[in-house]
Amino acid sequence: MDSFLSMNEEDDNTGYQEDSLILRVAALDISIGSILEWNEELASGEMVRRWWYVHRKFNYGTAAVGTLFVCIPCRTFEESVSDGE
């Protein structure tokens, strides 16, 4: 199993935090700003839908053999939107 370490050496906020994911995705042409969606099983056995925003991407390997995607959590789209109350 591959594992990846990263470090934020820039001054601006790039979304690296405890609740970010670094993913290698088996799909082509995923752009920054995309939403990744999947079902996740909780310890209780309940299935919940998760959405993650692709915040940043970068190539890895000496010949750019793959791309890693830094993802941050999105809001839950299953929640109802309030009427401004």
PyMOL Python script that loads the backbone (N, CA, C, O; Angstrom):
from pymol import cmd

cmd.read_pdbstr("""\
ATOM      1  N   MET A   1       0.850  -1.183   0.000  1.00  0.00           N
ATOM      2  CA  MET A   1       0.000   0.000   0.000  1.00  0.00           C
ATOM      3  C   MET A   1       0.885   1.231   0.000  1.00  0.00           C
ATOM      4  O   MET A   1       1.841   1.324   0.769  1.00  0.00           O
ATOM      5  N   ASP A   2       0.558   2.170  -0.867  1.00  0.00           N
ATOM      6  CA  ASP A   2       1.314   3.413  -0.931  1.00  0.00           C
ATOM      7  C   ASP A   2       0.915   4.328   0.213  1.00  0.00           C
ATOM      8  O   ASP A   2      -0.226   4.308   0.674  1.00  0.00           O
ATOM      9  N   SER A   3       1.851   5.115   0.657  1.00  0.00           N
ATOM     10  CA  SER A   3       1.537   6.174   1.612  1.00  0.00           C
ATOM     11  C   SER A   3       2.291   7.417   1.175  1.00  0.00           C
ATOM     12  O   SER A   3       3.362   7.325   0.575  1.00  0.00           O
ATOM     13  N   PHE A   4       1.733   8.568   1.474  1.00  0.00           N
ATOM     14  CA  PHE A   4       2.309   9.815   1.008  1.00  0.00           C
ATOM     15  C   PHE A   4       2.379  10.798   2.159  1.00  0.00           C
ATOM     16  O   PHE A   4       1.448  10.904   2.958  1.00  0.00           O
ATOM     17  N   LEU A   5       3.477  11.509   2.237  1.00  0.00           N
ATOM     18  CA  LEU A   5       3.656  12.566   3.218  1.00  0.00           C
ATOM     19  C   LEU A   5       3.752  13.881   2.466  1.00  0.00           C
ATOM     20  O   LEU A   5       4.276  13.922   1.353  1.00  0.00           O
ATOM     21  N   SER A   6       3.254  14.948   3.056  1.00  0.00           N
ATOM     22  CA  SER A   6       3.349  16.250   2.404  1.00  0.00           C
ATOM     23  C   SER A   6       3.633  17.311   3.447  1.00  0.00           C
ATOM     24  O   SER A   6       3.398  17.122   4.640  1.00  0.00           O
ATOM     25  N   MET A   7       4.145  18.431   2.964  1.00  0.00           N
ATOM     26  CA  MET A   7       4.438  19.550   3.841  1.00  0.00           C
ATOM     27  C   MET A   7       4.039  20.824   3.120  1.00  0.00           C
ATOM     28  O   MET A   7       4.322  20.981   1.932  1.00  0.00           O
ATOM     29  N   ASN A   8       3.396  21.718   3.816  1.00  0.00           N
ATOM     30  CA  ASN A   8       3.024  23.003   3.245  1.00  0.00           C
ATOM     31  C   ASN A   8       4.146  23.988   3.521  1.00  0.00           C
ATOM     32  O   ASN A   8       4.342  24.402   4.663  1.00  0.00           O
ATOM     33  N   GLU A   9       4.886  24.368   2.485  1.00  0.00           N
ATOM     34  CA  GLU A   9       6.000  25.297   2.651  1.00  0.00           C
ATOM     35  C   GLU A   9       5.657  26.693   2.152  1.00  0.00           C
ATOM     36  O   GLU A   9       6.528  27.563   2.111  1.00  0.00           O
ATOM     37  N   GLU A  10       4.419  26.918   1.776  1.00  0.00           N
ATOM     38  CA  GLU A  10       4.014  28.218   1.259  1.00  0.00           C
ATOM     39  C   GLU A  10       3.385  29.042   2.369  1.00  0.00           C
ATOM     40  O   GLU A  10       3.013  28.515   3.417  1.00  0.00           O
ATOM     41  N   ASP A  11       3.269  30.343   2.125  1.00  0.00           N
ATOM     42  CA  ASP A  11       2.705  31.241   3.131  1.00  0.00           C
ATOM     43  C   ASP A  11       1.185  31.243   3.155  1.00  0.00           C
ATOM     44  O   ASP A  11       0.585  31.517   4.194  1.00  0.00           O
ATOM     45  N   ASP A  12       0.549  30.940   2.020  1.00  0.00           N
ATOM     46  CA  ASP A  12      -0.912  31.005   1.982  1.00  0.00           C
ATOM     47  C   ASP A  12      -1.523  29.699   2.470  1.00  0.00           C
ATOM     48  O   ASP A  12      -0.843  28.678   2.571  1.00  0.00           O
ATOM     49  N   ASN A  13      -2.802  29.747   2.766  1.00  0.00           N
ATOM     50  CA  ASN A  13      -3.511  28.569   3.258  1.00  0.00           C
ATOM     51  C   ASN A  13      -3.878  27.678   2.084  1.00  0.00           C
ATOM     52  O   ASN A  13      -4.624  28.096   1.199  1.00  0.00           O
ATOM     53  N   THR A  14      -3.367  26.465   2.066  1.00  0.00           N
ATOM     54  CA  THR A  14      -3.646  25.548   0.964  1.00  0.00           C
ATOM     55  C   THR A  14      -4.602  24.444   1.370  1.00  0.00           C
ATOM     56  O   THR A  14      -4.805  23.497   0.611  1.00  0.00           O
ATOM     57  N   GLY A  15      -5.189  24.546   2.544  1.00  0.00           N
ATOM     58  CA  GLY A  15      -6.179  23.559   2.943  1.00  0.00           C
ATOM     59  C   GLY A  15      -5.611  22.368   3.684  1.00  0.00           C
ATOM     60  O   GLY A  15      -6.366  21.472   4.063  1.00  0.00           O
ATOM     61  N   TYR A  16      -4.306  22.325   3.905  1.00  0.00           N
ATOM     62  CA  TYR A  16      -3.743  21.213   4.657  1.00  0.00           C
ATOM     63  C   TYR A  16      -4.146  21.364   6.109  1.00  0.00           C
ATOM     64  O   TYR A  16      -3.820  22.361   6.753  1.00  0.00           O
ATOM     65  N   GLN A  17      -4.841  20.393   6.611  1.00  0.00           N
ATOM     66  CA  GLN A  17      -5.278  20.403   7.993  1.00  0.00           C
ATOM     67  C   GLN A  17      -5.570  18.975   8.400  1.00  0.00           C
ATOM     68  O   GLN A  17      -5.438  18.057   7.591  1.00  0.00           O
ATOM     69  N   GLU A  18      -5.962  18.780   9.629  1.00  0.00           N
ATOM     70  CA  GLU A  18      -6.199  17.424  10.112  1.00  0.00           C
ATOM     71  C   GLU A  18      -7.314  16.714   9.366  1.00  0.00           C
ATOM     72  O   GLU A  18      -7.297  15.488   9.254  1.00  0.00           O
ATOM     73  N   ASP A  19      -8.271  17.451   8.859  1.00  0.00           N
ATOM     74  CA  ASP A  19      -9.395  16.803   8.193  1.00  0.00           C
ATOM     75  C   ASP A  19      -9.292  16.860   6.671  1.00  0.00           C
ATOM     76  O   ASP A  19     -10.311  16.833   5.980  1.00  0.00           O
ATOM     77  N   SER A  20      -8.079  16.936   6.150  1.00  0.00           N
ATOM     78  CA  SER A  20      -7.901  16.862   4.699  1.00  0.00           C
ATOM     79  C   SER A  20      -7.486  15.443   4.319  1.00  0.00           C
ATOM     80  O   SER A  20      -6.953  14.696   5.140  1.00  0.00           O
ATOM     81  N   LEU A  21      -7.738  15.089   3.073  1.00  0.00           N
ATOM     82  CA  LEU A  21      -7.336  13.794   2.539  1.00  0.00           C
ATOM     83  C   LEU A  21      -6.381  14.019   1.390  1.00  0.00           C
ATOM     84  O   LEU A  21      -6.548  14.956   0.609  1.00  0.00           O
ATOM     85  N   ILE A  22      -5.386  13.170   1.283  1.00  0.00           N
ATOM     86  CA  ILE A  22      -4.536  13.137   0.101  1.00  0.00           C
ATOM     87  C   ILE A  22      -4.840  11.824  -0.588  1.00  0.00           C
ATOM     88  O   ILE A  22      -4.582  10.749  -0.046  1.00  0.00           O
ATOM     89  N   LEU A  23      -5.390  11.917  -1.791  1.00  0.00           N
ATOM     90  CA  LEU A  23      -5.881  10.742  -2.501  1.00  0.00           C
ATOM     91  C   LEU A  23      -5.174  10.561  -3.830  1.00  0.00           C
ATOM     92  O   LEU A  23      -4.794  11.530  -4.487  1.00  0.00           O
ATOM     93  N   ARG A  24      -5.005   9.327  -4.210  1.00  0.00           N
ATOM     94  CA  ARG A  24      -4.627   8.969  -5.579  1.00  0.00           C
ATOM     95  C   ARG A  24      -5.876   8.345  -6.184  1.00  0.00           C
ATOM     96  O   ARG A  24      -6.327   7.296  -5.725  1.00  0.00           O
ATOM     97  N   VAL A  25      -6.437   8.973  -7.202  1.00  0.00           N
ATOM     98  CA  VAL A  25      -7.739   8.592  -7.747  1.00  0.00           C
ATOM     99  C   VAL A  25      -7.549   7.899  -9.092  1.00  0.00           C
ATOM    100  O   VAL A  25      -6.778   8.358  -9.934  1.00  0.00           O
ATOM    101  N   ALA A  26      -8.253   6.803  -9.283  1.00  0.00           N
ATOM    102  CA  ALA A  26      -8.167   6.043 -10.535  1.00  0.00           C
ATOM    103  C   ALA A  26      -9.157   6.598 -11.550  1.00  0.00           C
ATOM    104  O   ALA A  26     -10.083   5.907 -11.975  1.00  0.00           O
ATOM    105  N   ALA A  27      -8.953   7.847 -11.930  1.00  0.00           N
ATOM    106  CA  ALA A  27      -9.788   8.500 -12.938  1.00  0.00           C
ATOM    107  C   ALA A  27      -8.940   9.572 -13.612  1.00  0.00           C
ATOM    108  O   ALA A  27      -7.967  10.061 -13.039  1.00  0.00           O
ATOM    109  N   LEU A  28      -9.317   9.926 -14.817  1.00  0.00           N
ATOM    110  CA  LEU A  28      -8.583  10.942 -15.565  1.00  0.00           C
ATOM    111  C   LEU A  28      -9.321  12.274 -15.517  1.00  0.00           C
ATOM    112  O   LEU A  28     -10.534  12.325 -15.314  1.00  0.00           O
ATOM    113  N   ASP A  29      -8.572  13.339 -15.705  1.00  0.00           N
ATOM    114  CA  ASP A  29      -9.131  14.687 -15.867  1.00  0.00           C
ATOM    115  C   ASP A  29      -9.975  15.149 -14.691  1.00  0.00           C
ATOM    116  O   ASP A  29     -11.071  15.675 -14.887  1.00  0.00           O
ATOM    117  N   ILE A  30      -9.491  14.966 -13.490  1.00  0.00           N
ATOM    118  CA  ILE A  30     -10.160  15.523 -12.314  1.00  0.00           C
ATOM    119  C   ILE A  30      -9.579  16.913 -12.100  1.00  0.00           C
ATOM    120  O   ILE A  30      -8.375  17.054 -11.886  1.00  0.00           O
ATOM    121  N   SER A  31     -10.404  17.919 -12.155  1.00  0.00           N
ATOM    122  CA  SER A  31      -9.910  19.288 -12.051  1.00  0.00           C
ATOM    123  C   SER A  31     -10.072  19.816 -10.632  1.00  0.00           C
ATOM    124  O   SER A  31     -10.884  19.317  -9.852  1.00  0.00           O
ATOM    125  N   ILE A  32      -9.284  20.833 -10.317  1.00  0.00           N
ATOM    126  CA  ILE A  32      -9.418  21.514  -9.035  1.00  0.00           C
ATOM    127  C   ILE A  32     -10.811  22.127  -8.988  1.00  0.00           C
ATOM    128  O   ILE A  32     -11.258  22.739  -9.958  1.00  0.00           O
ATOM    129  N   GLY A  33     -11.484  21.967  -7.880  1.00  0.00           N
ATOM    130  CA  GLY A  33     -12.851  22.447  -7.739  1.00  0.00           C
ATOM    131  C   GLY A  33     -13.886  21.357  -7.918  1.00  0.00           C
ATOM    132  O   GLY A  33     -15.074  21.579  -7.684  1.00  0.00           O
ATOM    133  N   SER A  34     -13.442  20.176  -8.333  1.00  0.00           N
ATOM    134  CA  SER A  34     -14.371  19.052  -8.482  1.00  0.00           C
ATOM    135  C   SER A  34     -14.822  18.556  -7.114  1.00  0.00           C
ATOM    136  O   SER A  34     -14.167  18.799  -6.100  1.00  0.00           O
ATOM    137  N   ILE A  35     -15.943  17.861  -7.106  1.00  0.00           N
ATOM    138  CA  ILE A  35     -16.451  17.232  -5.892  1.00  0.00           C
ATOM    139  C   ILE A  35     -16.360  15.724  -6.066  1.00  0.00           C
ATOM    140  O   ILE A  35     -16.870  15.176  -7.043  1.00  0.00           O
ATOM    141  N   LEU A  36     -15.710  15.053  -5.116  1.00  0.00           N
ATOM    142  CA  LEU A  36     -15.660  13.591  -5.102  1.00  0.00           C
ATOM    143  C   LEU A  36     -16.705  13.106  -4.106  1.00  0.00           C
ATOM    144  O   LEU A  36     -16.855  13.678  -3.026  1.00  0.00           O
ATOM    145  N   GLU A  37     -17.418  12.062  -4.468  1.00  0.00           N
ATOM    146  CA  GLU A  37     -18.516  11.560  -3.645  1.00  0.00           C
ATOM    147  C   GLU A  37     -18.386  10.051  -3.494  1.00  0.00           C
ATOM    148  O   GLU A  37     -18.075   9.354  -4.459  1.00  0.00           O
ATOM    149  N   TRP A  38     -18.622   9.545  -2.292  1.00  0.00           N
ATOM    150  CA  TRP A  38     -18.656   8.104  -2.067  1.00  0.00           C
ATOM    151  C   TRP A  38     -19.456   7.800  -0.817  1.00  0.00           C
ATOM    152  O   TRP A  38     -19.725   8.683  -0.003  1.00  0.00           O
ATOM    153  N   ASN A  39     -19.833   6.538  -0.676  1.00  0.00           N
ATOM    154  CA  ASN A  39     -20.519   6.069   0.526  1.00  0.00           C
ATOM    155  C   ASN A  39     -19.487   5.537   1.505  1.00  0.00           C
ATOM    156  O   ASN A  39     -18.541   4.850   1.119  1.00  0.00           O
ATOM    157  N   GLU A  40     -19.681   5.860   2.766  1.00  0.00           N
ATOM    158  CA  GLU A  40     -18.766   5.433   3.826  1.00  0.00           C
ATOM    159  C   GLU A  40     -19.566   4.681   4.879  1.00  0.00           C
ATOM    160  O   GLU A  40     -20.645   5.117   5.279  1.00  0.00           O
ATOM    161  N   GLU A  41     -19.033   3.556   5.321  1.00  0.00           N
ATOM    162  CA  GLU A  41     -19.713   2.777   6.355  1.00  0.00           C
ATOM    163  C   GLU A  41     -19.166   3.160   7.722  1.00  0.00           C
ATOM    164  O   GLU A  41     -17.959   3.098   7.955  1.00  0.00           O
ATOM    165  N   LEU A  42     -20.057   3.555   8.622  1.00  0.00           N
ATOM    166  CA  LEU A  42     -19.679   3.900   9.984  1.00  0.00           C
ATOM    167  C   LEU A  42     -19.506   2.629  10.805  1.00  0.00           C
ATOM    168  O   LEU A  42     -19.897   1.547  10.365  1.00  0.00           O
ATOM    169  N   ALA A  43     -18.924   2.753  11.993  1.00  0.00           N
ATOM    170  CA  ALA A  43     -18.713   1.598  12.863  1.00  0.00           C
ATOM    171  C   ALA A  43     -20.036   0.924  13.228  1.00  0.00           C
ATOM    172  O   ALA A  43     -20.072  -0.278  13.489  1.00  0.00           O
ATOM    173  N   SER A  44     -21.109   1.692  13.245  1.00  0.00           N
ATOM    174  CA  SER A  44     -22.428   1.142  13.574  1.00  0.00           C
ATOM    175  C   SER A  44     -23.030   0.341  12.422  1.00  0.00           C
ATOM    176  O   SER A  44     -24.056  -0.316  12.593  1.00  0.00           O
ATOM    177  N   GLY A  45     -22.400   0.394  11.255  1.00  0.00           N
ATOM    178  CA  GLY A  45     -22.921  -0.295  10.081  1.00  0.00           C
ATOM    179  C   GLY A  45     -23.758   0.599   9.184  1.00  0.00           C
ATOM    180  O   GLY A  45     -24.141   0.199   8.084  1.00  0.00           O
ATOM    181  N   GLU A  46     -24.043   1.809   9.651  1.00  0.00           N
ATOM    182  CA  GLU A  46     -24.830   2.766   8.862  1.00  0.00           C
ATOM    183  C   GLU A  46     -23.992   3.300   7.698  1.00  0.00           C
ATOM    184  O   GLU A  46     -22.808   3.592   7.859  1.00  0.00           O
ATOM    185  N   MET A  47     -24.617   3.423   6.531  1.00  0.00           N
ATOM    186  CA  MET A  47     -23.948   3.986   5.361  1.00  0.00           C
ATOM    187  C   MET A  47     -24.287   5.468   5.263  1.00  0.00           C
ATOM    188  O   MET A  47     -25.454   5.855   5.324  1.00  0.00           O
ATOM    189  N   VAL A  48     -23.260   6.289   5.111  1.00  0.00           N
ATOM    190  CA  VAL A  48     -23.465   7.730   4.931  1.00  0.00           C
ATOM    191  C   VAL A  48     -22.727   8.173   3.674  1.00  0.00           C
ATOM    192  O   VAL A  48     -21.689   7.615   3.320  1.00  0.00           O
ATOM    193  N   ARG A  49     -23.269   9.168   3.014  1.00  0.00           N
ATOM    194  CA  ARG A  49     -22.659   9.697   1.800  1.00  0.00           C
ATOM    195  C   ARG A  49     -21.722  10.837   2.179  1.00  0.00           C
ATOM    196  O   ARG A  49     -22.082  11.695   2.985  1.00  0.00           O
ATOM    197  N   ARG A  50     -20.536  10.851   1.610  1.00  0.00           N
ATOM    198  CA  ARG A  50     -19.526  11.881   1.886  1.00  0.00           C
ATOM    199  C   ARG A  50     -19.171  12.612   0.600  1.00  0.00           C
ATOM    200  O   ARG A  50     -19.126  12.018  -0.478  1.00  0.00           O
ATOM    201  N   TRP A  51     -18.918  13.920   0.732  1.00  0.00           N
ATOM    202  CA  TRP A  51     -18.472  14.740  -0.388  1.00  0.00           C
ATOM    203  C   TRP A  51     -17.183  15.437   0.014  1.00  0.00           C
ATOM    204  O   TRP A  51     -17.075  15.978   1.114  1.00  0.00           O
ATOM    205  N   TRP A  52     -16.198  15.419  -0.892  1.00  0.00           N
ATOM    206  CA  TRP A  52     -14.911  16.070  -0.663  1.00  0.00           C
ATOM    207  C   TRP A  52     -14.596  16.954  -1.859  1.00  0.00           C
ATOM    208  O   TRP A  52     -14.785  16.556  -3.009  1.00  0.00           O
ATOM    209  N   TYR A  53     -14.115  18.153  -1.578  1.00  0.00           N
ATOM    210  CA  TYR A  53     -13.769  19.155  -2.582  1.00  0.00           C
ATOM    211  C   TYR A  53     -12.294  18.996  -2.951  1.00  0.00           C
ATOM    212  O   TYR A  53     -11.437  18.949  -2.069  1.00  0.00           O
ATOM    213  N   VAL A  54     -11.995  18.911  -4.248  1.00  0.00           N
ATOM    214  CA  VAL A  54     -10.602  18.820  -4.700  1.00  0.00           C
ATOM    215  C   VAL A  54     -10.012  20.223  -4.630  1.00  0.00           C
ATOM    216  O   VAL A  54     -10.330  21.091  -5.443  1.00  0.00           O
ATOM    217  N   HIS A  55      -9.148  20.425  -3.641  1.00  0.00           N
ATOM    218  CA  HIS A  55      -8.587  21.746  -3.362  1.00  0.00           C
ATOM    219  C   HIS A  55      -7.287  21.996  -4.115  1.00  0.00           C
ATOM    220  O   HIS A  55      -6.991  23.128  -4.500  1.00  0.00           O
ATOM    221  N   ARG A  56      -6.528  20.953  -4.320  1.00  0.00           N
ATOM    222  CA  ARG A  56      -5.211  21.104  -4.944  1.00  0.00           C
ATOM    223  C   ARG A  56      -4.793  19.763  -5.511  1.00  0.00           C
ATOM    224  O   ARG A  56      -5.228  18.719  -5.025  1.00  0.00           O
ATOM    225  N   LYS A  57      -3.959  19.782  -6.530  1.00  0.00           N
ATOM    226  CA  LYS A  57      -3.414  18.531  -7.059  1.00  0.00           C
ATOM    227  C   LYS A  57      -1.956  18.752  -7.426  1.00  0.00           C
ATOM    228  O   LYS A  57      -1.549  19.858  -7.784  1.00  0.00           O
ATOM    229  N   PHE A  58      -1.174  17.676  -7.331  1.00  0.00           N
ATOM    230  CA  PHE A  58       0.227  17.767  -7.721  1.00  0.00           C
ATOM    231  C   PHE A  58       0.710  16.403  -8.180  1.00  0.00           C
ATOM    232  O   PHE A  58       0.236  15.367  -7.714  1.00  0.00           O
ATOM    233  N   ASN A  59       1.659  16.425  -9.101  1.00  0.00           N
ATOM    234  CA  ASN A  59       2.231  15.193  -9.636  1.00  0.00           C
ATOM    235  C   ASN A  59       3.280  14.653  -8.684  1.00  0.00           C
ATOM    236  O   ASN A  59       3.896  15.410  -7.934  1.00  0.00           O
ATOM    237  N   TYR A  60       3.483  13.350  -8.713  1.00  0.00           N
ATOM    238  CA  TYR A  60       4.536  12.743  -7.911  1.00  0.00           C
ATOM    239  C   TYR A  60       5.344  11.802  -8.784  1.00  0.00           C
ATOM    240  O   TYR A  60       4.902  11.397  -9.859  1.00  0.00           O
ATOM    241  N   GLY A  61       6.517  11.465  -8.317  1.00  0.00           N
ATOM    242  CA  GLY A  61       7.421  10.590  -9.067  1.00  0.00           C
ATOM    243  C   GLY A  61       8.335  11.399  -9.969  1.00  0.00           C
ATOM    244  O   GLY A  61       7.997  12.507 -10.386  1.00  0.00           O
ATOM    245  N   THR A  62       9.481  10.838 -10.263  1.00  0.00           N
ATOM    246  CA  THR A  62      10.455  11.556 -11.085  1.00  0.00           C
ATOM    247  C   THR A  62       9.969  11.780 -12.502  1.00  0.00           C
ATOM    248  O   THR A  62      10.404  12.725 -13.160  1.00  0.00           O
ATOM    249  N   ALA A  63       9.081  10.936 -12.980  1.00  0.00           N
ATOM    250  CA  ALA A  63       8.537  11.096 -14.331  1.00  0.00           C
ATOM    251  C   ALA A  63       7.059  11.479 -14.285  1.00  0.00           C
ATOM    252  O   ALA A  63       6.324  11.235 -15.242  1.00  0.00           O
ATOM    253  N   ALA A  64       6.623  12.075 -13.183  1.00  0.00           N
ATOM    254  CA  ALA A  64       5.219  12.453 -13.001  1.00  0.00           C
ATOM    255  C   ALA A  64       4.303  11.271 -13.310  1.00  0.00           C
ATOM    256  O   ALA A  64       3.404  11.364 -14.147  1.00  0.00           O
ATOM    257  N   VAL A  65       4.548  10.169 -12.624  1.00  0.00           N
ATOM    258  CA  VAL A  65       3.822   8.928 -12.897  1.00  0.00           C
ATOM    259  C   VAL A  65       2.397   8.926 -12.357  1.00  0.00           C
ATOM    260  O   VAL A  65       1.611   8.044 -12.705  1.00  0.00           O
ATOM    261  N   GLY A  66       2.057   9.878 -11.531  1.00  0.00           N
ATOM    262  CA  GLY A  66       0.709   9.919 -10.990  1.00  0.00           C
ATOM    263  C   GLY A  66       0.395  11.287 -10.429  1.00  0.00           C
ATOM    264  O   GLY A  66       1.253  12.169 -10.392  1.00  0.00           O
ATOM    265  N   THR A  67      -0.824  11.454  -9.999  1.00  0.00           N
ATOM    266  CA  THR A  67      -1.281  12.719  -9.429  1.00  0.00           C
ATOM    267  C   THR A  67      -1.905  12.450  -8.068  1.00  0.00           C
ATOM    268  O   THR A  67      -2.673  11.503  -7.899  1.00  0.00           O
ATOM    269  N   LEU A  68      -1.568  13.289  -7.110  1.00  0.00           N
ATOM    270  CA  LEU A  68      -2.185  13.246  -5.783  1.00  0.00           C
ATOM    271  C   LEU A  68      -3.129  14.430  -5.660  1.00  0.00           C
ATOM    272  O   LEU A  68      -2.826  15.533  -6.115  1.00  0.00           O
ATOM    273  N   PHE A  69      -4.273  14.190  -5.044  1.00  0.00           N
ATOM    274  CA  PHE A  69      -5.296  15.216  -4.896  1.00  0.00           C
ATOM    275  C   PHE A  69      -5.484  15.523  -3.420  1.00  0.00           C
ATOM    276  O   PHE A  69      -5.756  14.625  -2.624  1.00  0.00           O
ATOM    277  N   VAL A  70      -5.339  16.794  -3.054  1.00  0.00           N
ATOM    278  CA  VAL A  70      -5.610  17.232  -1.689  1.00  0.00           C
ATOM    279  C   VAL A  70      -7.079  17.628  -1.642  1.00  0.00           C
ATOM    280  O   VAL A  70      -7.512  18.527  -2.362  1.00  0.00           O
ATOM    281  N   CYS A  71      -7.843  16.949  -0.786  1.00  0.00           N
ATOM    282  CA  CYS A  71      -9.285  17.167  -0.704  1.00  0.00           C
ATOM    283  C   CYS A  71      -9.657  17.646   0.690  1.00  0.00           C
ATOM    284  O   CYS A  71      -9.093  17.198   1.688  1.00  0.00           O
ATOM    285  N   ILE A  72     -10.612  18.561   0.742  1.00  0.00           N
ATOM    286  CA  ILE A  72     -11.131  19.051   2.013  1.00  0.00           C
ATOM    287  C   ILE A  72     -12.632  18.760   2.054  1.00  0.00           C
ATOM    288  O   ILE A  72     -13.272  18.690   1.004  1.00  0.00           O
ATOM    289  N   PRO A  73     -13.201  18.589   3.250  1.00  0.00           N
ATOM    290  CA  PRO A  73     -14.610  18.195   3.340  1.00  0.00           C
ATOM    291  C   PRO A  73     -15.549  19.272   2.813  1.00  0.00           C
ATOM    292  O   PRO A  73     -15.309  20.469   2.974  1.00  0.00           O
ATOM    293  N   CYS A  74     -16.618  18.818   2.181  1.00  0.00           N
ATOM    294  CA  CYS A  74     -17.712  19.698   1.749  1.00  0.00           C
ATOM    295  C   CYS A  74     -18.825  19.624   2.776  1.00  0.00           C
ATOM    296  O   CYS A  74     -18.791  18.795   3.685  1.00  0.00           O
ATOM    297  N   ARG A  75     -19.796  20.483   2.627  1.00  0.00           N
ATOM    298  CA  ARG A  75     -20.989  20.399   3.466  1.00  0.00           C
ATOM    299  C   ARG A  75     -21.780  19.164   3.073  1.00  0.00           C
ATOM    300  O   ARG A  75     -21.544  18.591   2.009  1.00  0.00           O
ATOM    301  N   THR A  76     -22.687  18.758   3.889  1.00  0.00           N
ATOM    302  CA  THR A  76     -23.553  17.634   3.579  1.00  0.00           C
ATOM    303  C   THR A  76     -24.702  18.135   2.724  1.00  0.00           C
ATOM    304  O   THR A  76     -25.516  18.933   3.188  1.00  0.00           O
ATOM    305  N   PHE A  77     -24.778  17.683   1.496  1.00  0.00           N
ATOM    306  CA  PHE A  77     -25.807  18.151   0.578  1.00  0.00           C
ATOM    307  C   PHE A  77     -27.172  17.570   0.900  1.00  0.00           C
ATOM    308  O   PHE A  77     -28.175  18.034   0.357  1.00  0.00           O
ATOM    309  N   GLU A  78     -27.239  16.572   1.765  1.00  0.00           N
ATOM    310  CA  GLU A  78     -28.517  15.986   2.145  1.00  0.00           C
ATOM    311  C   GLU A  78     -29.257  16.829   3.174  1.00  0.00           C
ATOM    312  O   GLU A  78     -30.441  16.595   3.418  1.00  0.00           O
ATOM    313  N   GLU A  79     -28.582  17.812   3.788  1.00  0.00           N
ATOM    314  CA  GLU A  79     -29.238  18.686   4.751  1.00  0.00           C
ATOM    315  C   GLU A  79     -30.154  19.651   4.013  1.00  0.00           C
ATOM    316  O   GLU A  79     -29.880  20.029   2.874  1.00  0.00           O
ATOM    317  N   SER A  80     -31.229  20.044   4.655  1.00  0.00           N
ATOM    318  CA  SER A  80     -32.128  21.010   4.026  1.00  0.00           C
ATOM    319  C   SER A  80     -31.538  22.408   4.148  1.00  0.00           C
ATOM    320  O   SER A  80     -30.844  22.727   5.114  1.00  0.00           O
ATOM    321  N   VAL A  81     -31.827  23.227   3.157  1.00  0.00           N
ATOM    322  CA  VAL A  81     -31.356  24.608   3.153  1.00  0.00           C
ATOM    323  C   VAL A  81     -32.423  25.461   3.820  1.00  0.00           C
ATOM    324  O   VAL A  81     -33.601  25.373   3.474  1.00  0.00           O
ATOM    325  N   SER A  82     -32.011  26.287   4.779  1.00  0.00           N
ATOM    326  CA  SER A  82     -32.986  27.123   5.483  1.00  0.00           C
ATOM    327  C   SER A  82     -33.397  28.297   4.599  1.00  0.00           C
ATOM    328  O   SER A  82     -32.705  28.632   3.638  1.00  0.00           O
ATOM    329  N   ASP A  83     -34.502  28.904   4.925  1.00  0.00           N
ATOM    330  CA  ASP A  83     -35.019  30.050   4.175  1.00  0.00           C
ATOM    331  C   ASP A  83     -34.479  31.362   4.722  1.00  0.00           C
ATOM    332  O   ASP A  83     -35.188  32.368   4.720  1.00  0.00           O
ATOM    333  N   GLY A  84     -33.241  31.369   5.189  1.00  0.00           N
ATOM    334  CA  GLY A  84     -32.647  32.583   5.715  1.00  0.00           C
ATOM    335  C   GLY A  84     -32.992  32.852   7.163  1.00  0.00           C
ATOM    336  O   GLY A  84     -32.740  33.946   7.667  1.00  0.00           O
ATOM    337  N   GLU A  85     -33.557  31.884   7.830  1.00  0.00           N
ATOM    338  CA  GLU A  85     -33.932  32.072   9.230  1.00  0.00           C
ATOM    339  C   GLU A  85     -32.761  31.798  10.132  1.00  0.00           C
ATOM    340  O   GLU A  85     -32.883  31.905  11.353  1.00  0.00           O
TER     341      GLU A  85
END
""", "prot")
cmd.dss("prot")
cmd.show_as("cartoon", "prot")
cmd.util.cbc("prot")
cmd.orient("prot")
